[in-house]
Amino acid sequence: MPHPAPDAVFASKPRLRWLEDDALNGEPDAAALDPELTPDEAFFVRNNGDMPAIGAPEAWRLEVTGEVRQPLSLSLTDLARDFPVVDLSAVLECAGNGRAFLSPPVSGAQWRDGAVGCARWTGVRMRDVLQRAGLTEAAVYTAHHSPDRSLTAPGKPALSRGIPIAKALAPETLLAFAMNGAPLPALHGGPLRVVVPGYPGSAWQKWLDRLEIRDREHDGEKMRGTDYRLPVTPLGPGEAVDPAGFAVITDMPVKSLITTPAAGFTHGSKAPLAVAGWAWSGATPVAGVRVSADGGASWTEANLAPTGEPFAWRRFSAALTVTRGPVTLVAVARDLAGREQPLDTAPWNPRGYCNNLAHRVAGVAA
């Protein structure tokens, strides 16, 4: 059974499929992600532990501690009043998106394609807050702290991630209190969360109430072992796992998603089939997308929308000729470094992270 959340939660997310998991986790199908900004009703929900009780937003405070010269205690009002408020559009993707398609299977939340969305985030730059606090020369990494707790170890934090100090000081990294023009919903980390464009969702800590600056890589909950880490050298199924050979995931790989037509479509074979979707990447911009209507036997270069904001996804579209019978659409994105999505084999790793296997949508041409 899915997590026993209040009925109001499920009613607010009618486009989601809820995962069989102790924590509350749900994703939409690809067709629900067709809008440029993912609406709240279709934005995936990811939790590692419980949903903390959130009081009145005006009572929320952010403590800034650790390797700073002047510790801070800031309300949401302080943040919005004392620092420049900025907006940016950015893709948020769970590192485990696509885990369900790995073979052999791996444990963890069995995400398909929908643990991703693009939203307009509003907040203040983490850099501005840290400059106010004054970093010491020892500052190396951030540590994010929140009140959510483990469902299996009572009292233990569910998650405490961090990011390198260079990314914390990057202009795109925010402390966000709004999403798509509305106050940040509690399901998405309200009243305050970290926004780290290009990085996996685990770095985008929800319900942020303390920002600690460390003199080393953070070692909080799910920052150790193989959690949100990839093997430095390829590691196949059945091979010995040595956590010392794993590195923290930073930039997400290039990826694309076909959002129209929806899976199970029927189309007349005499007219071109309109195919469209989104492509995105981490630090390296998307360079192009190729699409196929015959499972990858032949390819058409898709039209790619002009570059907009660097961490938002980009629209691709194409009109494809189809013949009567089964149709398998495939999209493969590539970045400016020449890396592209694998066509047939997912990049296996023991935790099932960063699966950017080419997306396929099946239908019929009549």
C-alpha positions as CSV (number, residue, x, y, z in Angstrom):
1,M,0.0,0.0,0.0
2,P,1.2,3.6,-0.6
3,H,2.1,5.8,2.4
4,P,-1.1,6.5,4.4
5,A,-1.1,10.3,3.8
6,P,-4.3,12.3,4.5
7,D,-6.9,12.1,1.7
8,A,-6.3,15.9,1.0
9,V,-2.8,15.1,-0.1
10,F,-3.9,12.5,-2.7
11,A,-6.7,14.9,-3.8
12,S,-4.2,17.6,-4.4
13,K,-2.1,15.4,-6.7
14,P,-4.6,13.7,-9.1
15,R,-2.0,13.1,-11.8
16,L,0.4,11.0,-9.6
17,R,0.9,7.3,-9.3
18,W,1.8,6.6,-5.7
19,L,4.7,4.2,-5.1
20,E,4.7,1.2,-2.8
21,D,7.0,2.7,-0.2
22,D,7.0,3.6,3.5
23,A,7.6,7.2,2.7
24,L,5.3,9.3,0.6
25,N,6.5,9.2,-3.0
26,G,4.6,9.7,-6.2
27,E,5.1,10.5,-9.9
28,P,3.0,11.4,-12.9
29,D,3.1,9.8,-16.3
30,A,5.1,11.5,-19.0
31,A,2.1,13.1,-20.7
32,A,1.3,15.1,-17.5
33,L,4.7,16.8,-17.9
34,D,3.9,18.5,-21.2
35,P,3.5,22.1,-19.8
36,E,6.6,24.2,-19.8
37,L,6.2,24.7,-16.0
38,T,5.0,21.6,-14.3
39,P,1.8,22.3,-12.4
40,D,1.6,21.4,-8.8
41,E,-1.0,18.7,-9.4
42,A,1.5,16.8,-11.6
43,F,4.8,17.6,-9.8
44,F,6.3,14.5,-8.3
45,V,6.6,14.1,-4.5
46,R,9.8,12.7,-3.0
47,N,10.3,11.9,0.7
48,N,13.0,10.0,2.5
49,G,11.2,9.9,5.9
50,D,8.1,11.4,7.5
51,M,6.3,14.6,6.6
52,P,7.3,17.0,9.4
53,A,4.6,19.1,11.2
54,I,5.0,22.6,9.8
55,G,3.7,25.5,11.8
56,A,2.9,29.0,10.7
57,P,5.4,30.2,8.0
58,E,5.9,33.5,9.9
59,A,7.4,31.4,12.8
60,W,9.9,29.6,10.6
61,R,13.6,30.4,11.1
62,L,16.7,29.6,9.3
63,E,19.9,29.3,11.4
64,V,23.2,29.7,9.6
65,T,26.0,28.1,11.6
66,G,29.4,26.5,11.4
67,E,32.4,28.0,9.5
68,V,31.0,31.5,9.5
69,R,32.2,34.6,11.2
70,Q,28.7,35.8,12.1
71,P,26.0,33.1,12.8
72,L,22.6,34.2,11.6
73,S,19.0,33.5,12.6
74,L,16.6,34.6,9.8
75,S,12.9,34.6,9.4
76,L,11.2,34.3,5.9
77,T,10.5,38.0,6.3
78,D,14.1,38.7,7.0
79,L,15.2,36.8,3.9
80,A,12.7,38.6,1.5
81,R,13.5,42.0,3.0
82,D,17.2,41.9,3.5
83,F,18.4,40.1,0.4
84,P,17.6,40.5,-3.4
85,V,14.7,38.2,-4.3
86,V,15.3,36.3,-7.6
87,D,13.3,34.0,-9.8
88,L,14.7,31.2,-12.0
89,S,13.3,28.2,-13.9
90,A,15.1,25.0,-13.2
91,V,14.5,21.2,-13.6
92,L,14.3,19.2,-10.4
93,E,15.0,15.5,-10.9
94,C,15.4,12.7,-8.4
95,A,18.7,10.8,-8.8
96,G,16.7,7.6,-8.8
97,N,14.4,8.6,-11.7
98,G,14.3,5.6,-14.0
99,R,15.4,3.1,-11.3
100,A,12.5,0.7,-12.1
101,F,14.0,0.0,-15.6
102,L,17.3,-1.3,-14.4
103,S,18.2,-5.0,-15.0
104,P,18.9,-6.7,-12.7
105,P,16.6,-4.7,-10.4
106,V,18.0,-2.7,-7.5
107,S,16.3,-1.7,-4.2
108,G,14.9,1.8,-3.6
109,A,11.9,3.7,-4.7
110,Q,10.9,2.3,-8.0
111,W,10.6,5.4,-10.1
112,R,9.7,5.2,-13.8
113,D,10.1,8.4,-15.8
114,G,8.1,10.9,-13.8
115,A,10.4,11.9,-10.9
116,V,11.2,15.1,-12.7
117,G,9.6,18.5,-13.2
118,C,10.5,22.1,-14.1
119,A,9.3,24.9,-12.0
120,R,9.8,28.7,-11.5
121,W,11.6,29.0,-8.1
122,T,11.6,32.2,-6.1
123,G,13.9,33.0,-3.2
124,V,17.3,34.5,-2.3
125,R,20.7,33.4,-3.4
126,M,22.5,31.2,-0.9
127,R,25.6,33.2,-1.8
128,D,24.1,36.4,-0.5
129,V,23.2,34.9,2.8
130,L,26.6,33.3,3.2
131,Q,28.3,36.6,2.4
132,R,26.3,38.2,5.1
133,A,27.4,35.5,7.5
134,G,31.1,35.7,6.3
135,L,32.7,32.4,5.4
136,T,35.9,31.4,7.2
137,E,38.9,30.2,5.2
138,A,38.0,26.7,6.3
139,A,34.7,26.6,4.5
140,V,34.5,23.6,2.1
141,Y,31.0,22.2,2.1
142,T,27.4,23.0,3.2
143,A,25.3,20.8,5.4
144,H,21.5,21.0,5.1
145,H,19.4,20.2,8.1
146,S,15.6,19.7,8.3
147,P,13.0,18.4,10.8
148,D,11.9,15.3,8.9
149,R,12.8,12.1,10.6
150,S,13.4,8.5,9.6
151,L,10.5,6.1,9.5
152,T,12.7,3.2,10.5
153,A,14.9,4.8,13.2
154,P,12.8,7.1,15.4
155,G,14.5,10.4,16.1
156,K,17.1,10.0,13.4
157,P,17.2,12.6,10.6
158,A,15.7,11.3,7.4
159,L,18.2,13.2,5.2
160,S,21.0,15.7,5.7
161,R,22.8,16.4,2.4
162,G,25.2,19.2,1.4
163,I,27.0,20.7,-1.6
164,P,30.5,21.9,-2.4
165,I,31.0,25.5,-1.3
166,A,31.6,26.6,-5.0
167,K,28.1,25.4,-5.9
168,A,26.7,27.1,-2.8
169,L,28.2,30.4,-4.0
170,A,27.0,29.9,-7.6
171,P,24.4,32.5,-8.6
172,E,21.8,29.8,-9.5
173,T,21.7,28.2,-6.0
174,L,18.8,29.5,-4.0
175,L,17.0,29.4,-0.7
176,A,13.5,29.2,-2.1
177,F,10.2,30.1,-0.5
178,A,7.9,30.1,-3.6
179,M,7.2,27.8,-6.5
180,N,5.4,28.8,-9.7
181,G,4.4,32.1,-8.2
182,A,2.8,30.7,-5.0
183,P,4.2,30.0,-1.5
184,L,6.2,26.8,-1.5
185,P,3.8,24.0,-0.6
186,A,4.7,21.8,2.4
187,L,4.8,18.7,0.1
188,H,7.6,20.4,-1.8
189,G,9.6,21.6,1.2
190,G,7.7,24.7,2.3
191,P,8.2,27.1,3.8
192,L,11.9,27.0,2.8
193,R,14.0,24.6,0.7
194,V,17.4,24.6,-1.1
195,V,17.3,24.9,-4.9
196,V,20.5,23.5,-6.6
197,P,20.0,23.6,-10.4
198,G,21.8,20.8,-12.3
199,Y,22.2,18.7,-9.1
200,P,20.1,15.8,-8.1
201,G,17.0,16.4,-6.0
202,S,18.7,15.0,-2.9
203,A,20.8,18.2,-2.8
204,W,17.6,20.3,-2.9
205,Q,16.8,19.8,0.8
206,K,13.2,20.4,1.9
207,W,12.1,22.1,5.1
208,L,15.5,23.8,5.6
209,D,15.8,25.1,9.1
210,R,19.6,25.1,9.5
211,L,22.4,25.8,7.0
212,E,25.7,24.7,8.4
213,I,29.1,25.4,6.8
214,R,31.6,22.5,7.2
215,D,35.4,22.3,6.9
216,R,35.1,19.0,5.0
217,E,32.6,17.1,2.8
218,H,29.4,16.7,4.8
219,D,28.9,13.4,6.4
220,G,25.2,13.7,7.4
221,E,22.4,11.2,6.9
222,K,22.5,9.7,3.3
223,M,25.9,11.4,2.6
224,R,27.9,8.3,3.3
225,G,28.5,4.9,1.9
226,T,26.8,4.5,-1.5
227,D,23.8,6.9,-0.8
228,Y,23.5,9.3,-3.7
229,R,26.9,8.3,-4.9
230,L,28.1,6.6,-8.1
231,P,31.1,4.3,-8.6
232,V,34.2,6.1,-9.8
233,T,34.9,3.2,-12.2
234,P,32.1,1.1,-13.8
235,L,30.7,-1.6,-11.5
236,G,28.7,-4.5,-12.8
237,P,26.0,-6.6,-11.2
238,G,27.4,-9.0,-8.6
239,E,30.8,-7.2,-8.3
240,A,32.0,-6.4,-4.8
241,V,30.9,-2.9,-3.6
242,D,33.5,-0.8,-1.8
243,P,32.0,2.5,-0.7
244,A,35.5,4.1,-0.9
245,G,35.2,3.8,-4.6
246,F,32.1,6.0,-4.8
247,A,31.8,9.8,-5.3
248,V,28.9,12.1,-4.5
249,I,26.6,12.8,-7.5
250,T,26.8,16.4,-8.7
251,D,25.8,17.2,-12.2
252,M,23.0,15.2,-13.6
253,P,23.4,13.6,-17.1
254,V,21.7,14.7,-20.3
255,K,18.2,13.3,-20.7
256,S,14.9,13.7,-22.6
257,L,11.3,12.8,-22.2
258,I,8.6,12.4,-24.9
259,T,5.4,14.1,-23.5
260,T,3.3,14.0,-26.7
261,P,1.8,11.7,-27.9
262,A,0.9,9.8,-24.7
263,A,1.7,6.1,-24.4
264,G,-0.9,3.9,-26.1
265,F,-1.7,6.5,-28.8
266,T,-3.4,5.8,-32.1
267,H,-2.6,7.8,-35.1
268,G,-3.5,7.8,-38.8
269,S,-0.6,6.6,-40.9
270,K,-1.4,9.0,-43.8
271,A,-0.5,12.1,-41.8
272,P,2.8,13.0,-40.1
273,L,2.9,12.2,-36.4
274,A,3.7,15.3,-34.2
275,V,6.2,14.3,-31.5
276,A,7.4,16.7,-28.7
277,G,8.9,16.7,-25.3
278,W,11.6,18.1,-23.1
279,A,15.4,17.8,-22.9
280,W,17.6,18.9,-20.0
281,S,21.1,18.4,-18.5
282,G,23.2,19.3,-15.6
283,A,26.1,21.8,-16.1
284,T,26.6,21.1,-19.8
285,P,23.9,22.5,-22.0
286,V,21.7,20.4,-24.3
287,A,23.0,20.4,-27.9
288,G,20.3,18.5,-29.7
289,V,17.7,15.7,-29.8
290,R,17.1,13.0,-32.4
291,V,13.9,11.1,-32.6
292,S,12.8,7.8,-34.2
293,A,9.4,6.3,-35.0
294,D,10.7,2.8,-35.6
295,G,12.5,1.9,-32.4
296,G,15.8,3.4,-33.5
297,A,16.2,2.0,-36.9
298,S,16.1,5.4,-38.5
299,W,16.4,8.9,-37.0
300,T,15.2,12.5,-37.5
301,E,16.9,15.5,-36.0
302,A,14.3,17.3,-33.9
303,N,13.7,21.0,-33.8
304,L,15.1,22.4,-30.5
305,A,13.6,25.6,-29.0
306,P,16.0,28.5,-28.5
307,T,18.1,28.4,-25.4
308,G,16.3,30.0,-22.5
309,E,17.3,29.9,-18.9
310,P,20.3,27.6,-18.5
311,F,18.8,25.1,-16.0
312,A,15.3,24.9,-17.5
313,W,14.4,22.2,-19.9
314,R,14.2,22.8,-23.7
315,R,11.3,21.9,-26.0
316,F,12.0,19.5,-28.8
317,S,9.6,18.7,-31.6
318,A,9.4,16.8,-34.9
319,A,6.9,15.5,-37.4
320,L,7.6,11.9,-38.2
321,T,6.4,9.6,-40.9
322,V,4.8,6.4,-39.6
323,T,3.6,3.2,-41.3
324,R,0.6,1.1,-40.3
325,G,1.1,-1.1,-37.3
326,P,3.0,-0.8,-34.0
327,V,5.0,2.4,-33.5
328,T,7.8,2.8,-31.0
329,L,8.9,6.4,-30.6
330,V,12.4,7.0,-29.1
331,A,14.2,10.2,-28.2
332,V,17.9,10.6,-27.6
333,A,19.3,13.9,-26.3
334,R,23.0,14.9,-26.4
335,D,24.9,17.7,-24.7
336,L,27.6,20.1,-25.9
337,A,30.3,17.8,-24.7
338,G,29.1,15.1,-27.1
339,R,27.6,12.8,-24.5
340,E,24.2,11.3,-25.3
341,Q,21.6,9.1,-23.8
342,P,22.3,5.3,-24.1
343,L,19.8,3.7,-26.5
344,D,19.5,0.1,-25.3
345,T,21.4,-0.4,-22.0
346,A,20.8,1.6,-18.8
347,P,23.9,2.7,-16.9
348,W,23.7,0.1,-14.1
349,N,25.0,0.8,-10.6
350,P,24.1,-0.8,-7.3
351,R,21.8,2.0,-6.2
352,G,20.1,2.7,-9.5
353,Y,21.1,6.3,-9.9
354,C,21.2,8.6,-12.9
355,N,19.5,6.3,-15.4
356,N,19.3,8.4,-18.6
357,L,18.3,5.5,-20.9
358,A,16.5,6.8,-24.0
359,H,12.8,7.3,-23.5
360,R,10.4,5.2,-25.5
361,V,6.6,5.6,-26.2
362,A,4.6,2.9,-27.9
363,G,1.5,3.3,-29.9
364,V,-0.2,2.3,-33.1
365,A,-0.6,3.8,-36.6
366,A,-3.9,2.9,-38.3
